[in-house]
Each structure stands twice: as structure tokens, then as C-alpha cells.
Amino acid sequence: MAKHWYPVIDYVSCISCGSCTDKCTHGVYDTDKAPSAHVIFPDGCVDQCHGCGNLCPSGSITYNGDATGWVPPNQQRV
């Protein structure tokens, strides 16, 4: 588990679909607030996992500490 790798949610573009909270089995998200995405345990995030970000239909998830070059697949370009 990583201490400097965790999801960062863009709440402006997040549509509160619950994809991220449903995907993560490491306790990173507050399931009591689902489907809204609220990170409560960033240390539980698996280093270089993009699982929730790949599922996010609005591309609202990026990762603190990400130097992999990964881009959210559904991110809206402006």
C-alpha cells in the first residue's frame, strides 16, 4: 500500500455514480456516503492502481503521486 498514491476527486465533474466506491475493496472510499466519492483512507490505495479511475464515466479521478503518464479515459477535454 502506498502513502503518497491516492485518488483525487474532481467534484465539479463527478456525477456521483458510485463506480469508484463499488470498485475499491481497500477501504479508500467512505461507503456510508456512496454513491458520492469521498476518500477517507488514502493509505489503503494500491500503488499505481488505476482501477477506479478507469471505471469513472466522467473522468473525475486522478491520482496524487501519479507519474505513470496515465490519463483518465473518460476525461472531458476543454
C-alpha positions as CSV (number, residue, x, y, z in Angstrom):
1,M,0.0,0.0,0.0
2,A,1.2,3.5,-0.8
3,K,1.3,6.5,1.4
4,H,1.7,9.1,-1.4
5,W,-0.6,7.5,-4.1
6,Y,-4.3,8.0,-3.7
7,P,-7.3,9.2,-5.8
8,V,-8.2,12.8,-6.0
9,I,-11.8,13.5,-7.0
10,D,-12.8,16.5,-9.1
11,Y,-16.2,17.2,-7.5
12,V,-17.2,19.6,-10.2
13,S,-17.2,16.9,-12.9
14,C,-18.1,13.9,-10.6
15,I,-21.6,12.6,-11.3
16,S,-21.8,10.5,-8.1
17,C,-22.4,7.3,-10.0
18,G,-20.7,5.1,-7.4
19,S,-18.4,3.3,-9.8
20,C,-15.3,4.1,-7.7
21,T,-16.9,3.2,-4.3
22,D,-18.2,-0.1,-5.8
23,K,-14.8,-1.0,-7.3
24,C,-12.5,-0.3,-4.4
25,T,-12.1,-3.2,-1.9
26,H,-9.3,-1.5,0.1
27,G,-11.5,0.9,2.1
28,V,-10.2,4.0,0.4
29,Y,-13.8,5.4,-0.1
30,D,-16.4,6.2,2.5
31,T,-19.1,3.7,1.6
32,D,-21.6,5.4,4.0
33,K,-21.6,8.4,1.6
34,A,-21.8,6.3,-1.5
35,P,-22.5,6.8,-4.3
36,S,-20.7,10.1,-3.7
37,A,-16.9,9.6,-3.8
38,H,-15.2,10.6,-0.6
39,V,-11.7,9.4,0.1
40,I,-11.3,8.5,3.8
41,F,-8.4,6.1,3.8
42,P,-5.8,7.2,1.2
43,D,-3.1,4.8,2.6
44,G,-5.3,1.9,1.5
45,C,-4.9,2.8,-2.2
46,V,-2.7,0.3,-4.1
47,D,0.3,2.0,-5.7
48,Q,-0.2,2.5,-9.4
49,C,-3.7,1.0,-9.4
50,H,-6.0,2.9,-11.8
51,G,-9.0,0.7,-11.2
52,C,-11.5,3.3,-10.0
53,G,-10.1,5.9,-12.5
54,N,-10.5,3.6,-15.4
55,L,-14.2,3.0,-14.5
56,C,-15.1,6.6,-13.8
57,P,-17.6,7.6,-16.6
58,S,-16.8,11.3,-16.2
59,G,-13.0,11.1,-15.9
60,S,-13.2,12.8,-12.5
61,I,-10.5,10.8,-10.8
62,T,-6.8,11.5,-10.9
63,Y,-4.1,10.3,-8.5
64,N,-1.8,12.1,-6.2
65,G,1.7,10.9,-6.9
66,D,1.0,9.6,-10.4
67,A,4.0,9.8,-12.6
68,T,2.9,7.0,-14.9
69,G,1.6,9.2,-17.7
70,W,-1.9,7.7,-17.2
71,V,-4.8,9.9,-18.3
72,P,-8.4,9.3,-17.2
73,P,-10.0,7.5,-20.2
74,N,-13.3,9.4,-20.0
75,Q,-11.9,12.8,-19.1
76,Q,-13.8,15.7,-20.8
77,R,-11.4,17.8,-22.8
78,V,-12.0,21.6,-22.8
